[in-house]
Amino acid sequence: MYPEGSDSAMPPADDFGGSIQSKFGTHLEGLVPLILIIIIGFFLAVKFDVVDNNTPLLGVVVDVFDAGNSQTKMLIIGSTSQDVVDILNDNRDTIDYDIRTTNSLERNPREIIANYEIVMLDQSEEASKEVSKKLGESIQSFVKSGGKFIIVKDSGIRRPDTYDVVGWKNTFGDIIPVECDRTLDNQLSCTNRILVKGKLLRQDEDHEIMEGIDVFPAINFQNATFETFDVSLNGKEIAYIQSSGMDKKSFVGVAEKNIVIGKSIYFNYNPGKTRGIFESTLDYLS
């Protein structure tokens, strides 16, 4: 019992609040070393192969430490067009890219791919459209772990030494935003190259990739020629190609699929043809 009227019954309000703030600050300071220990533990776990270096949480930690680096690391697999190379060279301040063949990735694709934020498969400039099951599964794991993937036209539709596998499903699983179907004349749509004269038009009004771009070419009465494929949509359509012919037939132009925390973008034409759209795509994925 405290004497009646005694000020010692309860500490003043200011002291009470100050005590809470003091304790909170003390606890917060105590958490800092623990957080540093966890981060260091993650790096050591990766170094000694205890944790896969494609782990999303580790990617967040790396991003925090690498925040001062404004360049995005990008790997191009295959042989892309000179238009794409020119665009990448013009954006060297933000994109640090390497180009490698599929053969050079056969031994340890998962470990190599994990060093990049964006992977692009573009075999449009080479005859082979083959990707091994091992490389395909590594790309699939990369995307599902938070990686960003770009695939161009008919790249990766075949696997080496197999004649019963055509299309992306068997090699990449469900990460590709389009599918290869059989047409009315029993041809596979991803093997039937089509030249289309027309325009590329925006489908998704709010997508960042098409921000400020409604149509290409933007000049009235002028069309462009696209080498494309009549593939079916298996994701979200961002832009479409419309022929200038009487039938006004349309084809998938650019499509996207979100997989867990990763993204997959499909270009149904040479992305270097539309500089603005390709640069916006790189910004969107970076």
GUKOLZA-263639 format. One record per residue: x negated, y negated, z of N, C-alpha, C in turn. Coordinates in steps of 0.05 Angstrom, whole numbers, padded with zeros to 5 digits, always signed. Layout:
! GUKOLZA-263639
XYZXYZXYZ;...
! end
This chain:
! GUKOLZA-263639
-00017+00024+00000+00000+00000+00000-00017-00025+00000;-00010-00044-00017-00024-00069-00018-00008-00090-00002;-00021-00108+00011-00007-00129+00026+00011-00144+00007;+00035-00152+00017+00054-00167+00001+00042-00192-00010;+00045-00196-00036+00035-00221-00048+00006-00219-00055;-00006-00196-00050-00035-00194-00056-00039-00193-00086;-00060-00207-00096-00067-00207-00125-00082-00182-00133;-00088-00165-00114-00104-00141-00121-00087-00118-00129;-00060-00121-00129-00043-00098-00137-00047-00090-00165;-00052-00108-00183-00055-00102-00212-00075-00122-00223;-00093-00114-00241-00112-00133-00253-00097-00153-00270;-00107-00177-00273-00094-00197-00290-00091-00187-00318;-00071-00198-00333-00065-00189-00360-00089-00191-00378;-00104-00213-00375-00127-00217-00392-00148-00196-00387;-00152-00189-00362-00171-00168-00355-00162-00141-00366;-00136-00136-00365-00125-00110-00374-00129-00107-00404;-00123-00128-00420-00127-00127-00449-00156-00125-00456;-00173-00140-00441-00201-00139-00446-00213-00112-00441;-00201-00098-00420-00211-00072-00413-00206-00052-00436;-00181-00054-00448-00174-00037-00470-00192-00042-00494;-00196-00067-00501-00213-00074-00524-00241-00064-00520;-00251-00067-00495-00278-00058-00488-00281-00028-00492;-00260-00013-00482-00261+00016-00484-00259+00024-00513;-00242+00011-00529-00239+00018-00558-00265+00013-00573;-00278-00010-00566-00304-00016-00579-00325+00004-00572;-00325+00013-00547-00344+00033-00539-00340+00060-00553;-00314+00068-00556-00308+00093-00570-00316+00091-00599;-00310+00068-00612-00317+00064-00640-00347+00066-00645;-00362+00053-00627-00391+00055-00629-00401+00083-00626;-00387+00098-00609-00395+00126-00605-00389+00144-00629;-00369+00136-00646-00362+00151-00669-00381+00148-00692;-00395+00125-00694-00413+00119-00716-00435+00140-00719;-00449+00148-00697-00469+00169-00700-00457+00195-00710;-00433+00201-00700-00420+00226-00708-00414+00227-00738;-00404+00204-00748-00398+00202-00777-00424+00206-00793;-00446+00193-00784-00471+00196-00798-00481+00225-00798;-00477+00239-00775-00485+00267-00773-00469+00284-00793;-00443+00278-00795-00426+00293-00814-00435+00289-00843;-00441+00264-00850-00450+00258-00877-00476+00272-00883;-00495+00270-00865-00521+00283-00869-00517+00313-00871;-00499+00324-00854-00494+00353-00855-00483+00361-00882;-00466+00345-00895-00455+00351-00921-00478+00353-00942;-00496+00333-00941-00518+00333-00961-00536+00358-00956;-00541+00365-00932-00558+00389-00926-00543+00414-00935;-00517+00415-00931-00501+00438-00939-00502+00442-00969;-00501+00420-00984-00503+00422-01013-00531+00431-01021;-00551+00420-01009-00579+00426-01016-00585+00456-01013;-00574+00468-00992-00579+00496-00987-00556+00514-00996;-00539+00503-01015-00517+00518-01027-00496+00529-01008;-00493+00516-00985-00472+00524-00966-00445+00513-00976;-00446+00489-00988-00422+00476-00999-00426+00470-01028;-00406+00475-01045-00407+00469-01073-00410+00439-01077;-00429+00430-01093-00433+00402-01097-00411+00389-01114;-00391+00405-01121-00368+00394-01135-00345+00388-01116;-00350+00391-01090-00329+00386-01070-00320+00358-01071;-00293+00353-01073-00283+00326-01075-00291+00307-01052;-00291+00318-01027-00298+00301-01004-00327+00291-01007;-00345+00309-01016-00372+00301-01020-00374+00280-01041;-00358+00281-01062-00358+00261-01083-00351+00234-01072;-00333+00233-01052-00325+00207-01040-00349+00196-01024;-00363+00214-01010-00386+00205-00995-00408+00194-01013;-00413+00208-01035-00433+00199-01054-00425+00172-01066;-00399+00169-01072-00390+00144-01083-00395+00120-01064;-00391+00125-01038-00396+00104-01018-00425+00096-01018;-00443+00115-01019-00471+00109-01019-00481+00097-01045;-00466+00104-01067-00475+00096-01093-00459+00072-01103;-00445+00058-01085-00427+00036-01093-00442+00014-01106;-00468+00011-01101-00483-00011-01113-00491-00005-01142;-00488+00020-01151-00494+00027-01178-00470+00023-01196;-00471+00004-01214-00447-00002-01231-00444+00016-01255;-00464+00033-01260-00463+00051-01283-00448+00077-01276;-00432+00086-01295-00418+00112-01293-00434+00132-01309;-00439+00155-01297-00454+00176-01311-00435+00193-01328;-00442+00196-01353-00424+00210-01372-00440+00230-01388;-00429+00254-01391-00441+00275-01407-00424+00281-01431;-00437+00280-01455-00423+00287-01480-00433+00314-01488;-00415+00333-01492-00422+00360-01501-00414+00363-01530;-00433+00370-01547-00427+00373-01575-00442+00353-01592;-00428+00343-01612-00440+00323-01630-00418+00304-01638;-00418+00281-01625-00396+00261-01629-00402+00244-01653;-00383+00227-01660-00386+00209-01684-00405+00186-01678;-00416+00174-01699-00433+00151-01695-00418+00127-01684;-00392+00126-01691-00375+00104-01680-00374+00105-01649;-00372+00130-01638-00371+00133-01609-00398+00126-01597;-00420+00135-01610-00447+00128-01600-00451+00098-01600;-00442+00084-01621-00446+00055-01622-00431+00042-01599;-00407+00051-01593-00391+00039-01571-00405+00044-01544;-00415+00068-01540-00429+00074-01515-00454+00058-01512;-00469+00055-01534-00493+00038-01533-00487+00009-01527;-00465+00000-01536-00457-00028-01531-00447-00032-01502;-00442-00009-01488-00433-00010-01460-00453+00002-01441;-00478+00000-01448-00499+00013-01431-00501+00001-01403;-00490-00023-01399-00491-00035-01373-00471-00021-01354;-00451-00008-01365-00432+00006-01348-00432+00037-01352;-00442+00046-01374-00441+00075-01380-00470+00085-01385;-00478+00105-01369-00503+00119-01372-00497+00147-01383;-00502+00151-01409-00493+00176-01421-00516+00194-01431;-00511+00220-01431-00529+00240-01442-00513+00257-01462;-00526+00267-01482-00513+00285-01502-00528+00312-01501;-00512+00334-01498-00524+00360-01497-00507+00379-01513;-00520+00400-01524-00505+00421-01539-00493+00441-01519;-00474+00456-01530-00462+00477-01513-00482+00498-01505;-00501+00504-01523-00521+00525-01518-00539+00517-01495;-00545+00491-01492-00563+00482-01470-00549+00483-01443;-00523+00489-01442-00509+00490-01417-00501+00519-01409;-00512+00538-01423-00503+00566-01418-00512+00577-01392;-00536+00569-01382-00547+00582-01358-00533+00572-01333;-00531+00546-01329-00519+00536-01304-00502+00512-01310;-00480+00516-01324-00462+00493-01332-00450+00479-01308;-00442+00494-01288-00428+00482-01265-00446+00462-01250;-00472+00470-01246-00490+00452-01232-00497+00427-01248;-00500+00430-01275-00506+00407-01292-00483+00388-01293;-00459+00398-01298-00435+00381-01300-00429+00366-01275;-00436+00378-01252-00430+00365-01226-00445+00338-01223;-00466+00333-01239-00481+00309-01237-00468+00285-01251;-00445+00290-01264-00432+00269-01280-00404+00263-01270;-00395+00239-01275-00368+00231-01268-00348+00235-01290;-00358+00233-01315-00341+00237-01339-00355+00258-01357;-00340+00277-01366-00351+00297-01386-00333+00295-01411;-00346+00294-01434-00331+00292-01459-00340+00314-01478;-00321+00330-01487-00326+00352-01506-00318+00342-01533;-00337+00338-01551-00331+00329-01578-00349+00344-01598;-00336+00363-01612-00350+00379-01632-00341+00371-01660;-00330+00347-01662-00318+00338-01688-00339+00335-01710;-00364+00332-01703-00385+00328-01723-00401+00354-01728;-00391+00377-01718-00405+00402-01723-00384+00423-01731;-00394+00444-01745-00376+00465-01755-00365+00482-01733;-00382+00488-01713-00374+00506-01691-00355+00491-01672;-00334+00504-01665-00315+00494-01645-00314+00513-01621;-00337+00527-01616-00338+00548-01596-00347+00537-01569;-00334+00547-01548-00342+00541-01520-00340+00568-01505;-00362+00575-01491-00362+00600-01476-00342+00599-01453;-00333+00623-01444-00315+00625-01422-00327+00612-01397;-00354+00617-01393-00368+00606-01370-00368+00575-01370;-00373+00563-01393-00372+00534-01395-00344+00523-01391;-00325+00537-01403-00297+00529-01401-00287+00529-01372;-00294+00550-01358-00286+00553-01330-00300+00531-01312;-00325+00524-01320-00340+00504-01305-00327+00476-01309;-00318+00471-01333-00304+00446-01339-00277+00445-01324;-00264+00468-01324-00238+00470-01310-00242+00464-01280;-00262+00476-01268-00268+00472-01240-00276+00442-01235;-00291+00431-01253-00299+00403-01251-00275+00384-01250;-00256+00389-01267-00232+00372-01268-00215+00376-01243;-00211+00400-01235-00194+00406-01212-00207+00397-01186;-00233+00391-01187-00247+00380-01163-00249+00350-01164;-00236+00337-01183-00235+00308-01185-00250+00296-01208;-00261+00312-01226-00276+00302-01249-00258+00291-01270;-00269+00275-01288-00254+00263-01310-00264+00276-01337;-00246+00285-01353-00253+00300-01377-00239+00288-01402;-00254+00285-01424-00244+00276-01449-00249+00299-01470;-00229+00306-01485-00232+00326-01506-00222+00314-01533;-00236+00320-01554-00230+00307-01580-00222+00328-01601;-00199+00322-01614-00189+00338-01637-00189+00368-01631;-00203+00384-01648-00202+00413-01646-00226+00424-01631;-00239+00408-01615-00263+00417-01600-00255+00439-01580;-00271+00459-01578-00268+00480-01558-00245+00499-01563;-00235+00502-01587-00212+00519-01592-00220+00549-01595;-00246+00555-01597-00254+00582-01601-00275+00590-01580;-00278+00616-01576-00298+00627-01559-00317+00645-01575;-00343+00645-01568-00362+00661-01584-00355+00691-01583;-00359+00703-01606-00356+00732-01609-00328+00742-01602;-00308+00725-01604-00280+00734-01600-00264+00724-01623;-00247+00741-01634-00231+00734-01657-00201+00733-01650;-00195+00740-01625-00167+00739-01617-00160+00715-01599;-00180+00698-01594-00176+00675-01577-00178+00649-01594;-00156+00635-01597-00156+00610-01611-00138+00590-01595;-00148+00567-01591-00134+00547-01574-00149+00543-01548;-00137+00527-01530-00151+00519-01506-00143+00535-01481;-00120+00548-01482-00109+00560-01457-00127+00581-01445;-00138+00598-01461-00155+00620-01451-00181+00611-01440;-00192+00589-01451-00218+00579-01443-00217+00558-01420;-00197+00540-01422-00196+00518-01403-00172+00519-01384;-00156+00540-01386-00132+00542-01369-00112+00521-01375;-00102+00507-01355-00079+00489-01359-00088+00459-01358;-00114+00453-01363-00122+00425-01359-00120+00409-01385;-00115+00421-01408-00114+00406-01433-00085+00395-01438;-00082+00369-01445-00056+00357-01448-00040+00366-01472;-00052+00382-01490-00038+00391-01514-00041+00422-01517;-00025+00433-01535-00026+00462-01539-00028+00468-01569;-00039+00491-01575-00042+00500-01603-00020+00520-01609;-00001+00513-01626+00022+00530-01633+00020+00541-01661;+00036+00561-01667+00038+00571-01694+00059+00555-01709;+00052+00547-01734+00070+00532-01750+00089+00550-01766;+00107+00539-01781+00126+00555-01796+00113+00573-01816;+00090+00565-01827+00076+00583-01846+00055+00600-01832;+00059+00604-01806+00042+00622-01789+00013+00613-01786;+00008+00588-01789-00018+00577-01784-00019+00566-01756;-00043+00566-01744-00046+00554-01717-00050+00524-01721;-00034+00508-01707-00035+00479-01711-00062+00467-01705;-00077+00478-01686-00103+00466-01679-00125+00473-01699;-00118+00490-01719-00138+00497-01740-00131+00484-01767;-00108+00470-01768-00099+00459-01793-00104+00428-01793;-00126+00420-01804-00133+00392-01804-00116+00377-01824;-00105+00353-01815-00087+00337-01832-00098+00309-01834;-00097+00298-01858-00103+00269-01861-00077+00253-01862;-00075+00235-01844-00051+00219-01841-00057+00190-01845;-00042+00177-01863-00045+00148-01867-00022+00135-01853;-00029+00117-01834-00008+00104-01818-00020+00087-01796;-00005+00087-01773-00013+00070-01751-00012+00086-01725;-00028+00077-01706-00028+00087-01679-00011+00068-01662;+00010+00078-01649+00027+00061-01633+00028+00069-01604;+00032+00049-01587+00033+00054-01558+00059+00068-01551;+00057+00089-01535+00080+00104-01525+00086+00096-01496;+00065+00097-01479+00068+00090-01451+00063+00060-01448;+00084+00045-01442+00083+00016-01441+00065+00006-01419;+00062+00021-01397+00048+00011-01373+00021+00024-01369;+00012+00041-01387-00013+00055-01383-00037+00036-01387;-00057+00039-01369-00081+00022-01370-00097+00025-01396;-00097+00048-01408-00112+00053-01432-00102+00036-01455;-00075+00031-01456-00063+00016-01477-00058-00013-01470;-00069-00022-01448-00064-00050-01439-00073-00070-01460;-00054-00087-01468-00060-00107-01489-00060-00097-01517;-00054-00071-01521-00055-00058-01548-00028-00046-01553;-00015-00056-01573+00011-00045-01581+00009-00026-01605;-00008-00034-01624-00010-00019-01649-00038-00022-01661;-00048-00001-01675-00073-00002-01690-00068+00010-01718;-00076-00004-01738-00087-00031-01740-00066-00052-01733;-00074-00073-01721-00056-00094-01712-00047-00112-01734;-00061-00111-01757-00054-00128-01780-00029-00117-01794;-00010-00134-01800+00014-00125-01814+00008-00114-01841;+00023-00093-01849+00021-00081-01876-00006-00067-01880;-00022-00064-01859-00047-00049-01863-00046-00023-01847;-00054-00001-01859-00054+00025-01847-00083+00035-01844;-00086+00055-01827-00111+00069-01824-00108+00098-01831;-00130+00112-01837-00129+00140-01843-00140+00156-01819;-00124+00174-01809-00132+00190-01785-00135+00219-01794;-00157+00232-01785-00159+00261-01787-00148+00272-01761;-00126+00287-01763-00112+00295-01739-00101+00323-01741;-00087+00332-01720-00076+00359-01719-00047+00358-01707;-00030+00375-01717-00002+00374-01709+00002+00391-01684;-00012+00384-01662-00011+00399-01637+00014+00390-01621;+00022+00407-01602+00045+00400-01586+00036+00389-01559;+00053+00373-01547+00046+00359-01522+00049+00378-01498;+00029+00376-01480+00030+00391-01455+00022+00373-01432;+00028+00348-01435+00021+00328-01414+00037+00302-01420;+00025+00280-01413+00039+00254-01418+00027+00241-01442;+00044+00233-01461+00035+00220-01485+00031+00190-01480;+00007+00181-01487-00001+00153-01483+00003+00137-01509;-00004+00149-01532-00001+00136-01558+00004+00158-01579;+00017+00150-01601+00023+00169-01622+00016+00158-01649;+00010+00176-01668+00004+00168-01695+00030+00171-01712;+00037+00151-01727+00060+00152-01744+00052+00148-01773;+00059+00167-01790+00052+00165-01818+00068+00143-01832;+00056+00132-01853+00070+00111-01868+00087+00122-01890;+00089+00148-01892+00105+00161-01913+00135+00158-01908;+00151+00168-01927+00180+00165-01925+00191+00180-01901;+00178+00202-01893+00188+00218-01871+00181+00206-01843;+00162+00188-01843+00154+00175-01818+00147+00195-01796;+00133+00216-01804+00127+00238-01785+00107+00227-01764;+00110+00236-01739+00092+00227-01718+00076+00251-01707;+00052+00244-01696+00034+00263-01685+00024+00252-01658;+00017+00271-01640+00004+00262-01615-00021+00246-01622;-00024+00223-01609-00048+00207-01613-00068+00209-01590;-00059+00200-01567-00074+00202-01542-00056+00213-01521;-00065+00233-01506-00049+00245-01485-00065+00249-01459;-00051+00251-01437-00065+00253-01411-00052+00275-01394;-00068+00288-01378-00057+00306-01358-00072+00302-01332;-00058+00299-01310-00069+00296-01284-00070+00323-01270;-00093+00332-01261-00096+00358-01248-00107+00353-01220;-00090+00357-01200-00097+00352-01172-00108+00323-01171;-00134+00319-01168-00145+00291-01167-00162+00285-01191;-00163+00304-01210-00178+00300-01235-00160+00291-01258;-00172+00283-01280-00157+00275-01304-00169+00287-01329;-00151+00292-01348-00160+00302-01374-00146+00285-01396;-00162+00274-01414-00152+00257-01436-00158+00271-01462;-00138+00272-01480-00142+00284-01506-00138+00263-01528;-00158+00262-01546-00156+00244-01570-00152+00262-01594;-00130+00257-01609-00124+00272-01633-00135+00259-01658;-00156+00244-01655-00170+00230-01677-00197+00222-01666;-00214+00211-01683-00240+00202-01675-00236+00177-01657;-00242+00179-01630-00237+00157-01612-00254+00132-01619;-00276+00135-01633-00292+00113-01641-00278+00095-01662;-00256+00105-01673-00241+00090-01693-00226+00066-01680;-00219+00070-01655-00204+00049-01640-00221+00040-01616;-00239+00022-01621-00258+00013-01601-00245+00004-01575;-00224-00013-01578-00211-00023-01554-00199-00002-01537;-00186+00018-01549-00174+00040-01534-00195+00057-01521;-00216+00063-01535-00237+00080-01524-00251+00066-01500;-00257+00040-01503-00269+00026-01481-00251+00024-01457;-00225+00021-01462-00205+00020-01440-00204+00048-01426;-00207+00069-01442-00207+00096-01431-00231+00100-01412;-00255+00090-01420-00278+00093-01404-00275+00077-01378;-00263+00053-01380-00258+00037-01356-00238+00051-01337;-00218+00063-01349-00197+00076-01334-00208+00100-01319;-00227+00115-01331-00238+00139-01318-00261+00133-01300;-00273+00109-01303-00297+00103-01287-00289+00097-01257;
! end
